[in-house]
Amino acid sequence: MRGMVAASPPPIATPCVKVCIVDGESGLCLGCYRTLSEVAAWSSLTEGRRTSIMAELAGRRGRIHPEKLNLF
């Protein structure tokens, strides 16, 4: 339709805090606790899958040695 502006899609929720360092031992990002494959696929995952992963993130923090988390 003429004169109509297409609405932008809603932004994708992300746990990214712009600290992109992967812990070699756990395989998790020290900033958001996602795996590299999750980070790479994030924009193509379904909203449901992203929500599921985000619900798991707080529990993943315990897989990283605390001294590594004190760097930030």
PyMOL Python script that loads the backbone (N, CA, C, O; Angstrom):
from pymol import cmd

cmd.read_pdbstr("""\
ATOM      1  N   MET A   1       0.832  -1.172   0.000  1.00  0.00           N
ATOM      2  CA  MET A   1       0.000   0.000   0.000  1.00  0.00           C
ATOM      3  C   MET A   1       0.878   1.238   0.000  1.00  0.00           C
ATOM      4  O   MET A   1       1.914   1.298   0.663  1.00  0.00           O
ATOM      5  N   ARG A   2       0.454   2.170  -0.725  1.00  0.00           N
ATOM      6  CA  ARG A   2       1.204   3.401  -0.873  1.00  0.00           C
ATOM      7  C   ARG A   2       1.129   4.250   0.400  1.00  0.00           C
ATOM      8  O   ARG A   2       0.062   4.405   0.995  1.00  0.00           O
ATOM      9  N   GLY A   3       2.276   4.796   0.806  1.00  0.00           N
ATOM     10  CA  GLY A   3       2.317   5.679   1.958  1.00  0.00           C
ATOM     11  C   GLY A   3       2.387   4.963   3.298  1.00  0.00           C
ATOM     12  O   GLY A   3       2.546   5.611   4.333  1.00  0.00           O
ATOM     13  N   MET A   4       2.274   3.655   3.298  1.00  0.00           N
ATOM     14  CA  MET A   4       2.353   2.917   4.558  1.00  0.00           C
ATOM     15  C   MET A   4       3.799   2.517   4.813  1.00  0.00           C
ATOM     16  O   MET A   4       4.534   2.155   3.895  1.00  0.00           O
ATOM     17  N   VAL A   5       4.177   2.588   6.042  1.00  0.00           N
ATOM     18  CA  VAL A   5       5.519   2.201   6.437  1.00  0.00           C
ATOM     19  C   VAL A   5       5.436   0.848   7.117  1.00  0.00           C
ATOM     20  O   VAL A   5       4.641   0.650   8.036  1.00  0.00           O
ATOM     21  N   ALA A   6       6.255  -0.074   6.663  1.00  0.00           N
ATOM     22  CA  ALA A   6       6.271  -1.403   7.277  1.00  0.00           C
ATOM     23  C   ALA A   6       6.802  -1.299   8.703  1.00  0.00           C
ATOM     24  O   ALA A   6       7.790  -0.617   8.973  1.00  0.00           O
ATOM     25  N   ALA A   7       6.131  -1.979   9.584  1.00  0.00           N
ATOM     26  CA  ALA A   7       6.559  -1.986  10.981  1.00  0.00           C
ATOM     27  C   ALA A   7       7.839  -2.807  11.105  1.00  0.00           C
ATOM     28  O   ALA A   7       7.986  -3.851  10.470  1.00  0.00           O
ATOM     29  N   SER A   8       8.740  -2.327  11.915  1.00  0.00           N
ATOM     30  CA  SER A   8       9.968  -3.070  12.168  1.00  0.00           C
ATOM     31  C   SER A   8       9.649  -4.268  13.050  1.00  0.00           C
ATOM     32  O   SER A   8       8.779  -4.194  13.918  1.00  0.00           O
ATOM     33  N   PRO A   9      10.349  -5.364  12.826  1.00  0.00           N
ATOM     34  CA  PRO A   9      10.119  -6.508  13.704  1.00  0.00           C
ATOM     35  C   PRO A   9      10.588  -6.159  15.113  1.00  0.00           C
ATOM     36  O   PRO A   9      11.491  -5.339  15.284  1.00  0.00           O
ATOM     37  N   PRO A  10       9.984  -6.771  16.111  1.00  0.00           N
ATOM     38  CA  PRO A  10      10.417  -6.473  17.474  1.00  0.00           C
ATOM     39  C   PRO A  10      11.861  -6.930  17.667  1.00  0.00           C
ATOM     40  O   PRO A  10      12.291  -7.901  17.045  1.00  0.00           O
ATOM     41  N   PRO A  11      12.603  -6.247  18.513  1.00  0.00           N
ATOM     42  CA  PRO A  11      13.985  -6.668  18.745  1.00  0.00           C
ATOM     43  C   PRO A  11      14.031  -8.047  19.391  1.00  0.00           C
ATOM     44  O   PRO A  11      13.133  -8.426  20.144  1.00  0.00           O
ATOM     45  N   ILE A  12      15.072  -8.775  19.091  1.00  0.00           N
ATOM     46  CA  ILE A  12      15.248 -10.107  19.660  1.00  0.00           C
ATOM     47  C   ILE A  12      15.874  -9.952  21.042  1.00  0.00           C
ATOM     48  O   ILE A  12      16.905  -9.298  21.196  1.00  0.00           O
ATOM     49  N   ALA A  13      15.246 -10.553  22.037  1.00  0.00           N
ATOM     50  CA  ALA A  13      15.799 -10.536  23.389  1.00  0.00           C
ATOM     51  C   ALA A  13      17.110 -11.303  23.396  1.00  0.00           C
ATOM     52  O   ALA A  13      17.220 -12.357  22.769  1.00  0.00           O
ATOM     53  N   THR A  14      18.087 -10.786  24.091  1.00  0.00           N
ATOM     54  CA  THR A  14      19.390 -11.428  24.161  1.00  0.00           C
ATOM     55  C   THR A  14      20.011 -11.203  25.537  1.00  0.00           C
ATOM     56  O   THR A  14      19.820 -10.146  26.141  1.00  0.00           O
ATOM     57  N   PRO A  15      20.746 -12.185  26.030  1.00  0.00           N
ATOM     58  CA  PRO A  15      21.431 -12.016  27.309  1.00  0.00           C
ATOM     59  C   PRO A  15      22.821 -11.393  27.142  1.00  0.00           C
ATOM     60  O   PRO A  15      23.552 -11.248  28.122  1.00  0.00           O
ATOM     61  N   CYS A  16      23.187 -11.029  25.931  1.00  0.00           N
ATOM     62  CA  CYS A  16      24.518 -10.510  25.658  1.00  0.00           C
ATOM     63  C   CYS A  16      24.799  -9.246  26.468  1.00  0.00           C
ATOM     64  O   CYS A  16      23.985  -8.324  26.517  1.00  0.00           O
ATOM     65  N   VAL A  17      25.979  -9.227  27.106  1.00  0.00           N
ATOM     66  CA  VAL A  17      26.416  -8.043  27.859  1.00  0.00           C
ATOM     67  C   VAL A  17      27.709  -7.484  27.271  1.00  0.00           C
ATOM     68  O   VAL A  17      28.401  -6.684  27.901  1.00  0.00           O
ATOM     69  N   LYS A  18      28.018  -7.917  26.060  1.00  0.00           N
ATOM     70  CA  LYS A  18      29.188  -7.453  25.314  1.00  0.00           C
ATOM     71  C   LYS A  18      30.520  -7.787  25.998  1.00  0.00           C
ATOM     72  O   LYS A  18      31.496  -7.047  25.877  1.00  0.00           O
ATOM     73  N   VAL A  19      30.539  -8.905  26.713  1.00  0.00           N
ATOM     74  CA  VAL A  19      31.768  -9.478  27.270  1.00  0.00           C
ATOM     75  C   VAL A  19      31.869 -10.851  26.606  1.00  0.00           C
ATOM     76  O   VAL A  19      31.344 -11.841  27.116  1.00  0.00           O
ATOM     77  N   CYS A  20      32.542 -10.895  25.479  1.00  0.00           N
ATOM     78  CA  CYS A  20      32.576 -12.106  24.660  1.00  0.00           C
ATOM     79  C   CYS A  20      33.896 -12.839  24.834  1.00  0.00           C
ATOM     80  O   CYS A  20      34.803 -12.731  24.008  1.00  0.00           O
ATOM     81  N   ILE A  21      33.981 -13.582  25.924  1.00  0.00           N
ATOM     82  CA  ILE A  21      35.160 -14.394  26.206  1.00  0.00           C
ATOM     83  C   ILE A  21      34.656 -15.785  26.554  1.00  0.00           C
ATOM     84  O   ILE A  21      33.884 -15.953  27.498  1.00  0.00           O
ATOM     85  N   VAL A  22      35.090 -16.780  25.792  1.00  0.00           N
ATOM     86  CA  VAL A  22      34.627 -18.139  26.028  1.00  0.00           C
ATOM     87  C   VAL A  22      35.608 -18.859  26.939  1.00  0.00           C
ATOM     88  O   VAL A  22      36.812 -18.893  26.684  1.00  0.00           O
ATOM     89  N   ASP A  23      35.076 -19.425  27.991  1.00  0.00           N
ATOM     90  CA  ASP A  23      35.846 -20.225  28.935  1.00  0.00           C
ATOM     91  C   ASP A  23      36.116 -21.582  28.292  1.00  0.00           C
ATOM     92  O   ASP A  23      35.183 -22.323  27.984  1.00  0.00           O
ATOM     93  N   GLY A  24      37.382 -21.901  28.092  1.00  0.00           N
ATOM     94  CA  GLY A  24      37.753 -23.152  27.437  1.00  0.00           C
ATOM     95  C   GLY A  24      37.320 -24.389  28.191  1.00  0.00           C
ATOM     96  O   GLY A  24      37.032 -25.420  27.583  1.00  0.00           O
ATOM     97  N   GLU A  25      37.272 -24.300  29.497  1.00  0.00           N
ATOM     98  CA  GLU A  25      36.913 -25.456  30.322  1.00  0.00           C
ATOM     99  C   GLU A  25      35.423 -25.785  30.240  1.00  0.00           C
ATOM    100  O   GLU A  25      35.054 -26.945  30.053  1.00  0.00           O
ATOM    101  N   SER A  26      34.577 -24.785  30.378  1.00  0.00           N
ATOM    102  CA  SER A  26      33.128 -25.027  30.372  1.00  0.00           C
ATOM    103  C   SER A  26      32.518 -24.873  28.983  1.00  0.00           C
ATOM    104  O   SER A  26      31.455 -25.429  28.707  1.00  0.00           O
ATOM    105  N   GLY A  27      33.188 -24.118  28.103  1.00  0.00           N
ATOM    106  CA  GLY A  27      32.639 -23.847  26.781  1.00  0.00           C
ATOM    107  C   GLY A  27      31.583 -22.755  26.788  1.00  0.00           C
ATOM    108  O   GLY A  27      30.861 -22.578  25.807  1.00  0.00           O
ATOM    109  N   LEU A  28      31.491 -22.019  27.899  1.00  0.00           N
ATOM    110  CA  LEU A  28      30.481 -20.974  28.030  1.00  0.00           C
ATOM    111  C   LEU A  28      31.103 -19.594  27.944  1.00  0.00           C
ATOM    112  O   LEU A  28      32.246 -19.385  28.348  1.00  0.00           O
ATOM    113  N   CYS A  29      30.330 -18.650  27.409  1.00  0.00           N
ATOM    114  CA  CYS A  29      30.755 -17.262  27.386  1.00  0.00           C
ATOM    115  C   CYS A  29      30.751 -16.738  28.824  1.00  0.00           C
ATOM    116  O   CYS A  29      29.793 -16.962  29.564  1.00  0.00           O
ATOM    117  N   LEU A  30      31.810 -16.048  29.215  1.00  0.00           N
ATOM    118  CA  LEU A  30      31.901 -15.512  30.572  1.00  0.00           C
ATOM    119  C   LEU A  30      30.941 -14.343  30.793  1.00  0.00           C
ATOM    120  O   LEU A  30      30.688 -13.968  31.937  1.00  0.00           O
ATOM    121  N   GLY A  31      30.417 -13.777  29.744  1.00  0.00           N
ATOM    122  CA  GLY A  31      29.485 -12.663  29.881  1.00  0.00           C
ATOM    123  C   GLY A  31      28.034 -13.094  29.972  1.00  0.00           C
ATOM    124  O   GLY A  31      27.287 -12.592  30.811  1.00  0.00           O
ATOM    125  N   CYS A  32      27.628 -14.027  29.108  1.00  0.00           N
ATOM    126  CA  CYS A  32      26.200 -14.384  29.043  1.00  0.00           C
ATOM    127  C   CYS A  32      25.904 -15.849  29.341  1.00  0.00           C
ATOM    128  O   CYS A  32      24.742 -16.229  29.488  1.00  0.00           O
ATOM    129  N   TYR A  33      26.943 -16.669  29.431  1.00  0.00           N
ATOM    130  CA  TYR A  33      26.823 -18.098  29.768  1.00  0.00           C
ATOM    131  C   TYR A  33      26.214 -18.949  28.655  1.00  0.00           C
ATOM    132  O   TYR A  33      25.761 -20.066  28.905  1.00  0.00           O
ATOM    133  N   ARG A  34      26.201 -18.419  27.419  1.00  0.00           N
ATOM    134  CA  ARG A  34      25.759 -19.225  26.292  1.00  0.00           C
ATOM    135  C   ARG A  34      26.960 -19.946  25.688  1.00  0.00           C
ATOM    136  O   ARG A  34      28.104 -19.540  25.887  1.00  0.00           O
ATOM    137  N   THR A  35      26.687 -21.017  24.949  1.00  0.00           N
ATOM    138  CA  THR A  35      27.731 -21.702  24.197  1.00  0.00           C
ATOM    139  C   THR A  35      27.975 -20.939  22.902  1.00  0.00           C
ATOM    140  O   THR A  35      27.155 -20.120  22.485  1.00  0.00           O
ATOM    141  N   LEU A  36      29.104 -21.215  22.276  1.00  0.00           N
ATOM    142  CA  LEU A  36      29.388 -20.562  20.992  1.00  0.00           C
ATOM    143  C   LEU A  36      28.321 -20.889  19.952  1.00  0.00           C
ATOM    144  O   LEU A  36      27.934 -20.018  19.173  1.00  0.00           O
ATOM    145  N   SER A  37      27.846 -22.121  19.929  1.00  0.00           N
ATOM    146  CA  SER A  37      26.825 -22.483  18.942  1.00  0.00           C
ATOM    147  C   SER A  37      25.519 -21.741  19.216  1.00  0.00           C
ATOM    148  O   SER A  37      24.816 -21.369  18.276  1.00  0.00           O
ATOM    149  N   GLU A  38      25.186 -21.521  20.480  1.00  0.00           N
ATOM    150  CA  GLU A  38      23.984 -20.752  20.808  1.00  0.00           C
ATOM    151  C   GLU A  38      24.134 -19.298  20.382  1.00  0.00           C
ATOM    152  O   GLU A  38      23.198 -18.708  19.843  1.00  0.00           O
ATOM    153  N   VAL A  39      25.302 -18.722  20.622  1.00  0.00           N
ATOM    154  CA  VAL A  39      25.555 -17.336  20.223  1.00  0.00           C
ATOM    155  C   VAL A  39      25.440 -17.217  18.701  1.00  0.00           C
ATOM    156  O   VAL A  39      24.794 -16.301  18.193  1.00  0.00           O
ATOM    157  N   ALA A  40      26.064 -18.139  17.986  1.00  0.00           N
ATOM    158  CA  ALA A  40      26.071 -18.082  16.523  1.00  0.00           C
ATOM    159  C   ALA A  40      24.680 -18.245  15.933  1.00  0.00           C
ATOM    160  O   ALA A  40      24.360 -17.614  14.925  1.00  0.00           O
ATOM    161  N   ALA A  41      23.851 -19.080  16.543  1.00  0.00           N
ATOM    162  CA  ALA A  41      22.532 -19.375  15.987  1.00  0.00           C
ATOM    163  C   ALA A  41      21.427 -18.484  16.551  1.00  0.00           C
ATOM    164  O   ALA A  41      20.277 -18.589  16.125  1.00  0.00           O
ATOM    165  N   TRP A  42      21.756 -17.613  17.499  1.00  0.00           N
ATOM    166  CA  TRP A  42      20.747 -16.878  18.268  1.00  0.00           C
ATOM    167  C   TRP A  42      19.653 -16.242  17.407  1.00  0.00           C
ATOM    168  O   TRP A  42      18.470 -16.408  17.704  1.00  0.00           O
ATOM    169  N   SER A  43      20.017 -15.533  16.368  1.00  0.00           N
ATOM    170  CA  SER A  43      19.005 -14.827  15.571  1.00  0.00           C
ATOM    171  C   SER A  43      18.126 -15.766  14.757  1.00  0.00           C
ATOM    172  O   SER A  43      17.045 -15.369  14.322  1.00  0.00           O
ATOM    173  N   SER A  44      18.563 -17.001  14.543  1.00  0.00           N
ATOM    174  CA  SER A  44      17.745 -17.937  13.767  1.00  0.00           C
ATOM    175  C   SER A  44      16.947 -18.899  14.641  1.00  0.00           C
ATOM    176  O   SER A  44      16.142 -19.675  14.126  1.00  0.00           O
ATOM    177  N   LEU A  45      17.159 -18.859  15.958  1.00  0.00           N
ATOM    178  CA  LEU A  45      16.404 -19.729  16.859  1.00  0.00           C
ATOM    179  C   LEU A  45      14.985 -19.199  17.006  1.00  0.00           C
ATOM    180  O   LEU A  45      14.730 -18.008  16.831  1.00  0.00           O
ATOM    181  N   THR A  46      14.077 -20.093  17.325  1.00  0.00           N
ATOM    182  CA  THR A  46      12.705 -19.662  17.580  1.00  0.00           C
ATOM    183  C   THR A  46      12.665 -18.888  18.895  1.00  0.00           C
ATOM    184  O   THR A  46      13.544 -19.034  19.744  1.00  0.00           O
ATOM    185  N   GLU A  47      11.649 -18.078  19.045  1.00  0.00           N
ATOM    186  CA  GLU A  47      11.480 -17.329  20.289  1.00  0.00           C
ATOM    187  C   GLU A  47      11.385 -18.289  21.480  1.00  0.00           C
ATOM    188  O   GLU A  47      11.919 -18.010  22.553  1.00  0.00           O
ATOM    189  N   GLY A  48      10.711 -19.403  21.284  1.00  0.00           N
ATOM    190  CA  GLY A  48      10.579 -20.397  22.347  1.00  0.00           C
ATOM    191  C   GLY A  48      11.913 -20.983  22.762  1.00  0.00           C
ATOM    192  O   GLY A  48      12.178 -21.162  23.950  1.00  0.00           O
ATOM    193  N   ARG A  49      12.757 -21.283  21.777  1.00  0.00           N
ATOM    194  CA  ARG A  49      14.072 -21.855  22.086  1.00  0.00           C
ATOM    195  C   ARG A  49      14.947 -20.822  22.789  1.00  0.00           C
ATOM    196  O   ARG A  49      15.651 -21.159  23.741  1.00  0.00           O
ATOM    197  N   ARG A  50      14.915 -19.570  22.334  1.00  0.00           N
ATOM    198  CA  ARG A  50      15.686 -18.512  23.009  1.00  0.00           C
ATOM    199  C   ARG A  50      15.221 -18.346  24.447  1.00  0.00           C
ATOM    200  O   ARG A  50      16.041 -18.192  25.352  1.00  0.00           O
ATOM    201  N   THR A  51      13.909 -18.376  24.663  1.00  0.00           N
ATOM    202  CA  THR A  51      13.365 -18.255  26.017  1.00  0.00           C
ATOM    203  C   THR A  51      13.825 -19.406  26.888  1.00  0.00           C
ATOM    204  O   THR A  51      14.168 -19.208  28.053  1.00  0.00           O
ATOM    205  N   SER A  52      13.834 -20.599  26.334  1.00  0.00           N
ATOM    206  CA  SER A  52      14.277 -21.778  27.074  1.00  0.00           C
ATOM    207  C   SER A  52      15.752 -21.663  27.474  1.00  0.00           C
ATOM    208  O   SER A  52      16.118 -21.956  28.612  1.00  0.00           O
ATOM    209  N   ILE A  53      16.574 -21.244  26.547  1.00  0.00           N
ATOM    210  CA  ILE A  53      18.002 -21.077  26.836  1.00  0.00           C
ATOM    211  C   ILE A  53      18.192 -19.997  27.895  1.00  0.00           C
ATOM    212  O   ILE A  53      18.978 -20.178  28.825  1.00  0.00           O
ATOM    213  N   MET A  54      17.491 -18.891  27.768  1.00  0.00           N
ATOM    214  CA  MET A  54      17.644 -17.810  28.741  1.00  0.00           C
ATOM    215  C   MET A  54      17.249 -18.259  30.141  1.00  0.00           C
ATOM    216  O   MET A  54      17.821 -17.785  31.123  1.00  0.00           O
ATOM    217  N   ALA A  55      16.286 -19.161  30.249  1.00  0.00           N
ATOM    218  CA  ALA A  55      15.873 -19.680  31.551  1.00  0.00           C
ATOM    219  C   ALA A  55      16.963 -20.554  32.180  1.00  0.00           C
ATOM    220  O   ALA A  55      17.008 -20.699  33.402  1.00  0.00           O
ATOM    221  N   GLU A  56      17.830 -21.129  31.366  1.00  0.00           N
ATOM    222  CA  GLU A  56      18.907 -22.001  31.846  1.00  0.00           C
ATOM    223  C   GLU A  56      20.165 -21.245  32.265  1.00  0.00           C
ATOM    224  O   GLU A  56      20.991 -21.788  32.999  1.00  0.00           O
ATOM    225  N   LEU A  57      20.322 -20.012  31.814  1.00  0.00           N
ATOM    226  CA  LEU A  57      21.594 -19.308  31.949  1.00  0.00           C
ATOM    227  C   LEU A  57      22.053 -19.109  33.387  1.00  0.00           C
ATOM    228  O   LEU A  57      23.235 -19.298  33.676  1.00  0.00           O
ATOM    229  N   ALA A  58      21.174 -18.739  34.282  1.00  0.00           N
ATOM    230  CA  ALA A  58      21.581 -18.504  35.675  1.00  0.00           C
ATOM    231  C   ALA A  58      22.189 -19.770  36.277  1.00  0.00           C
ATOM    232  O   ALA A  58      23.162 -19.689  37.027  1.00  0.00           O
ATOM    233  N   GLY A  59      21.635 -20.922  35.962  1.00  0.00           N
ATOM    234  CA  GLY A  59      22.159 -22.186  36.462  1.00  0.00           C
ATOM    235  C   GLY A  59      23.498 -22.567  35.856  1.00  0.00           C
ATOM    236  O   GLY A  59      24.261 -23.318  36.464  1.00  0.00           O
ATOM    237  N   ARG A  60      23.792 -22.067  34.683  1.00  0.00           N
ATOM    238  CA  ARG A  60      25.061 -22.378  34.023  1.00  0.00           C
ATOM    239  C   ARG A  60      26.240 -21.663  34.673  1.00  0.00           C
ATOM    240  O   ARG A  60      27.378 -22.121  34.574  1.00  0.00           O
ATOM    241  N   ARG A  61      25.974 -20.558  35.327  1.00  0.00           N
ATOM    242  CA  ARG A  61      27.054 -19.767  35.930  1.00  0.00           C
ATOM    243  C   ARG A  61      27.921 -20.635  36.842  1.00  0.00           C
ATOM    244  O   ARG A  61      29.135 -20.443  36.912  1.00  0.00           O
ATOM    245  N   GLY A  62      27.312 -21.574  37.530  1.00  0.00           N
ATOM    246  CA  GLY A  62      28.026 -22.459  38.437  1.00  0.00           C
ATOM    247  C   GLY A  62      29.004 -23.403  37.753  1.00  0.00           C
ATOM    248  O   GLY A  62      29.818 -24.036  38.425  1.00  0.00           O
ATOM    249  N   ARG A  63      28.941 -23.509  36.441  1.00  0.00           N
ATOM    250  CA  ARG A  63      29.877 -24.362  35.689  1.00  0.00           C
ATOM    251  C   ARG A  63      31.201 -23.665  35.412  1.00  0.00           C
ATOM    252  O   ARG A  63      32.135 -24.272  34.889  1.00  0.00           O
ATOM    253  N   ILE A  64      31.275 -22.382  35.768  1.00  0.00           N
ATOM    254  CA  ILE A  64      32.488 -21.602  35.534  1.00  0.00           C
ATOM    255  C   ILE A  64      33.152 -21.338  36.883  1.00  0.00           C
ATOM    256  O   ILE A  64      32.487 -20.929  37.836  1.00  0.00           O
ATOM    257  N   HIS A  65      34.464 -21.571  36.964  1.00  0.00           N
ATOM    258  CA  HIS A  65      35.185 -21.317  38.218  1.00  0.00           C
ATOM    259  C   HIS A  65      35.011 -19.853  38.612  1.00  0.00           C
ATOM    260  O   HIS A  65      35.208 -18.961  37.786  1.00  0.00           O
ATOM    261  N   PRO A  66      34.641 -19.599  39.870  1.00  0.00           N
ATOM    262  CA  PRO A  66      34.352 -18.233  40.339  1.00  0.00           C
ATOM    263  C   PRO A  66      35.469 -17.226  40.074  1.00  0.00           C
ATOM    264  O   PRO A  66      35.187 -16.061  39.792  1.00  0.00           O
ATOM    265  N   GLU A  67      36.720 -17.646  40.159  1.00  0.00           N
ATOM    266  CA  GLU A  67      37.812 -16.694  39.942  1.00  0.00           C
ATOM    267  C   GLU A  67      37.823 -16.146  38.515  1.00  0.00           C
ATOM    268  O   GLU A  67      38.318 -15.043  38.281  1.00  0.00           O
ATOM    269  N   LYS A  68      37.289 -16.894  37.575  1.00  0.00           N
ATOM    270  CA  LYS A  68      37.219 -16.401  36.192  1.00  0.00           C
ATOM    271  C   LYS A  68      36.143 -15.333  36.057  1.00  0.00           C
ATOM    272  O   LYS A  68      36.260 -14.437  35.220  1.00  0.00           O
ATOM    273  N   LEU A  69      35.104 -15.418  36.866  1.00  0.00           N
ATOM    274  CA  LEU A  69      34.004 -14.460  36.794  1.00  0.00           C
ATOM    275  C   LEU A  69      34.361 -13.143  37.480  1.00  0.00           C
ATOM    276  O   LEU A  69      33.722 -12.124  37.220  1.00  0.00           O
ATOM    277  N   ASN A  70      35.352 -13.149  38.337  1.00  0.00           N
ATOM    278  CA  ASN A  70      35.756 -11.936  39.050  1.00  0.00           C
ATOM    279  C   ASN A  70      36.584 -11.000  38.184  1.00  0.00           C
ATOM    280  O   ASN A  70      37.009  -9.944  38.654  1.00  0.00           O
ATOM    281  N   LEU A  71      36.816 -11.359  36.949  1.00  0.00           N
ATOM    282  CA  LEU A  71      37.595 -10.538  36.040  1.00  0.00           C
ATOM    283  C   LEU A  71      36.809  -9.323  35.558  1.00  0.00           C
ATOM    284  O   LEU A  71      37.391  -8.376  35.029  1.00  0.00           O
ATOM    285  N   PHE A  72      35.501  -9.346  35.738  1.00  0.00           N
ATOM    286  CA  PHE A  72      34.646  -8.304  35.171  1.00  0.00           C
ATOM    287  C   PHE A  72      33.902  -7.557  36.230  1.00  0.00           C
ATOM    288  O   PHE A  72      33.136  -6.645  35.919  1.00  0.00           O
TER     289      PHE A  72
END
""", "prot")
cmd.dss("prot")
cmd.show_as("cartoon", "prot")
cmd.util.cbc("prot")
cmd.orient("prot")
